[in-house]
Amino acid sequence: MTRGGWDVVPAGPELRMGSKSRAVQALRERLIASGDLDPVAGTGPVFDSFVEAAVKRFQARHGLGQTGVVNEATLSELNVPAAARLQQLETNIVRLKAYSGDLGSRFVITNIPAASVETVENGAVYSHHAAGVGKIDRQSPIMQTKATEINFNPFWTVPPSLIKKDLIPKMKGDPNYLRDEKIRVFNKDGQEVSPSSIDWNTEEATHYKYRQDTGADLNSLGFVRINIPNPYGVYMHDTPSKGIFGDDFRFVSSGCVRVQDVRDYVAWLLKDTPGWGRDQIDAVIRSGERLDVKLAEPVNVYWIYVTAWATPDGVVQFRPDIYQRDGAGPGPVASAVPVQPLALPQE
């Protein structure tokens, strides 16, 4: 400790209010070293309210649910060495410099490791949204694009990559899968065909188009899809699975980004488009009508990969290097609840 850094908190039973052990003493020392616990609180072996508050602060800084309990995920983050954290900061300073120029008067930042979406207007964060982003084996890309169009009550067309990975295996396991999911099958001439006419044990199934009916209770896109033209075939959208936004681990999609409170997000995107306030958005969603609306002014959208940054109040945030792009090798795979807004440097 005298040389900087911190010692390891030993593994064992979960530490929580009332725990008493040498591990709690090690936890106190660890939290003091990183500035999460005031040294005035002492270094005794009892897990008291001061330690609980410090654990919650630590969890918030690392994108973990603020339970105040040192579970496996929290312990894993506590035991990342200080040298690794320093390297993480150095790596991300370089990344952030790439976004230090003029990003536009209004823009969107999707930070993949934080599983978060922020809207920024006139240099200040306007709204913050939890997000679901790409799985480790189906990663969301780093890119710069623009939001150009809103699709209300959209159909969902199964991407070709998912036909082989997901749809065919599910049909082999359950011949009623397409019917239950309200997914229709069309041939190259646009004619609907019966799933029972397809041999699901061959490549035949890859020659068809699969389209899910509208309806936010089932449709994978929910009420809204936001078009952001790009070469990766990804976009931003609503989801019927709202429960994911309360999860710690939200690396759940096939590359697209699912946005919490999507109506607020869409209202912000459309604020400069005449005739499209929140009342109109709610009305068209309620009607179930398929409708496409072009933004009067496209909005810059940045999908970035930043695993460490400081907020305006000077609090340092860390997120897991979920796609292993920091160059430090495998590390802990923690969760990604975005507690603090990402503050990008502005010029």
N, C-alpha and C positions, 0 to 999 in steps of 0.2 A: 504493500500500500504506500510505503514511503517513496517508492519510485514511480508513483502514479498508477492509474488503472484500478482494478478491484479484484478481490478474491472470489472464488467460486462459492455459490450457495449450494450446500449439499442436497442431494435428492432425498426424498422420503415422503411421508404423508403430506397432503396438502396443508399449507400453513394458512391460518385464518385467525380471526379475532379470538383471543383466549388461548391460542397455542403457546406453549412454553418449552423451549429447547435451545440447544446450541445453534440449530439451523436458523432460528429466529434472530439470534444475535448476529449471525453471519449476514442475514437478510438486512438487518438494520445498517450494518457497515457498508453493505453494497449500495443501499439506497442513499446513504449519506454521501458516498463517493461520487454518485452521479447527480447529486443535488436535488433528489426527490424527497429526501427527509432532512429536516433541519437538525444539525448536530445537537442542538439544545434538547432534543427528544431523548438523547442518551443511547446507550448501546447494550441494554439489558436483554435477557432471554425471553421477555414476555411480548406477545403480539397484542399491542393495544390500539387505541383509536388513531394515534399518531402514525403508527406503522400502516394501518389500513388505509388512511388517507394518502400516504406516500405510495403505497402499492397502486391505488387507483390512479394517481398522477402518472406513475410509470406506465401503467397499462394504457392510459390515454395517449401517451407519447409514442407508444409502439403499436397503435392500432388494435388494441385488444379490448374486449368488453370490460367495462370498469366494475368488476365484481368485488375488488378488494381481497380476493382469495388468490394465493399463489398456487395455481394449478400447473399442469405440465407445460402448457404453452407459455405461461408467464415465466416459469423457471427457465425454460429454454432461452427466452430473450434476456433474462437477467444474466445468464452465463455466457453470452457472447462477449469475447474478450474486448477490452478497451482498444487494443491495437486494430482489431477488425472494424470496430466502429469508426476509428479514425480513418482507416482506408475507405470505408463507405462514404464518409463525408468528403474526402478528397475526390473520389470518383464522381460524386454528384455535383460538386462545384463545377466541374467541367461540363456536365450535362446542363446545368442551370444557365451557364453562360450562353449556351446556344439559344436560350429564350429570353435574353436580356435586351433584345431590340424592340422594335415597334411591332407588337402582336395584333394591333388593331384596336379601335376604340371599344368594340364589343367582341368578345371571343369566348370560346369554351375550352377548358382544359380537362382532359380525362387522364388522370394519373393511374396507370395500370396497377403498380404494386399496392397503392392505397385503395384500389377499387372505389374510386371516387370521381365525381364529375362536378366541376365548378363553372358557373357563368361569371364573367368578369366584365365590368362596365366602367369606363373612365378610370381605370387603374385600381378599382376596388372590387372585391368579391361581392357579387350580387346575391347568388344563391349557391347552396351546397347540397349535393345529392349523393347518397350512397349508390353504389353501382355493382352490377355483376359483370365480370370480365372473363376473358378467355382462360380455359383450363390450361394446365401445364403442357399438355400435349396438343392443345388447339389454341395457340397463343393469339392474343389481340396484338395487332401490329403497331409499331411506332410510326406515326405519319402526321402530315399536315394536310388538311382539306377544308371544305366549307360545307355548312349546312345549307341546303338549297331548297328542300321541299319537305312538307309534312304530309304523310299518308294517314288519313283517318280511317278507322275500322278496316285495316288492310287484310288482304289475303296473305297467307304465308306460303311461299313456294319453297319446297325442300331443296336446299343447295345440293348440287351433284356430289359434293364430298360426303354429305350425310346420308345419301341414299345407300352407299355401300357400308358405311361405318355403323349406321343406326337403323335405318328403315328396314333393310332386307333382313338383318338378324331378328328384328322384332316381329316381322311377318312370319318368319320361320317358326318362332316360338308361339305366336298367337295369330292365326289367320284372320281374326276379327279386328286386329289392331288398327288398320286404316279406317274401318267403319266407325270404331269407337272414338277415334281421334278426329273424325269428320274430315279426313284427307281424301280428296278425289284424285283419280288417275286419268291422265290425258295422253293420247298418242301424239305423234309428230304433226298430225293434221288438226290437232285441237279437239279431237273427239274423245268423250269420256268413255273409259273402258272399265270392265269389272275386274277387281283385284283377283278374283278366282280364275280368270282367264290367263294369268301370268304364271310362268314357272319360276318360283322363287328360289329354286336351287341352281339356276343358271344366271348368266349375265343379262338375260332378257329384261329383267326389272330395271336395269340402268338406262334403257332406251325410252323411258317414259318420264313425263312431268308429273309431279305430285304437288297438289295445292290444297292447303287447309282452309276451310271456310272461315268467314269472319265470325267474331264473337269473342270478347275478351275473357270469358270464363274458360275458354279452351285454347283459343288461338295463341300460338307461341309468341306472337308480337303484341298481344294485348290490344289496347285501343289505338295505339299510335306507333308508326315507324317514322324515323327521321332519316331522310336520305342525305348521305355525305359521300359524294362520288369519290371512288378510290379504286385502285387496281386489285384490292384484296377481296372485294365482294362483301365487305362488312358494313354495318350501319348501327344506329342507336335506336332503341325501341323500349316500349312498355313490356310488361310481362304479367301473366296471370298468377305467377308464383311470387306474390309480394313478400312471403315469409323469408325469402333469401336476404332481404335487406337488413334483417335483424341478426343475421348470422355473422360470426367472426370471419369465417372463411368463405369468400365470395368469388372464387376463381371457378366459375361454374358453366360458362358459355362455350360455344364453339368458335369464338373470336369476336362476335358482336358485343355491344355494351348495352346492358339492361339498366334503365334509369329509374331511380325512386322518385316519387312525386312528379311523374312525367308531365302532368297537365301544367304544373308551374313552369317546368322547363320549356314546354312548347309555347306557353303564353309569352315567356321572355323572348324566345326566338321570333315570334310573330308580332312583337310589339310595334314594329315599324311597318307592318303589312296592314293596309286599310281594311276595316271591317272584321278584324280578328282579335277581339278581346276575349277575356276569360268566359264571358257568357256565351259567345258564339262557339267557342271550343267545347264547352260543356254540352251545348245543344246538339252539335253534330255528333258527338260521341254518344249521347243519349239516343239519338235517332237511329244509330246503326248504319247510317248511309256511308257508302264508299266514296271518299272525296279526297282529292289531292290539292294541296294549296302550296303555291310557290312563294318563297320568301321574297318580299319586295327588295330586300338587300341581303344577299348571302352573308352568313356569319362565319368567321374563321373558327376552325375546330382543330385542336392539337391533341393528339394521343401521345402521351409522353411516358417515360419510364424513369421515375425518380424515387429512390429508396431512402433518401435522407434530406432534410431541409430544416430551416428554422422559421418559425412563425414570427409575425411582427413584434410580439412581446418577448422574443429572444428564446423561446422554448424550442429545443431541438427535437425533431420528430424522426423516427425510424420506421421503415416498413420492410417486410421480408423480401429478399431478392428471389422472388417466386420463379422467375424464368432463368435464374443463374446468369445474369448479365453483368454483375458487378466485378467479375473476374477474381473473386475470392474463393471459389470452389463451393461445394455444398454447405449450406448452413441451415439454421432452423427455419422450418416452414410454419410461420405463425399465421395469425388472422389479419383481417384488413378492415376494421371498422374505422372510417375516417372521422376522427374526433376534431381535429383542428384543420382549418382551411389551409391550403397550400399557397404560400405567398411567393410568387415569382418576382424576381427583380425587374424593375421597370426603368426605362430611360425617358 
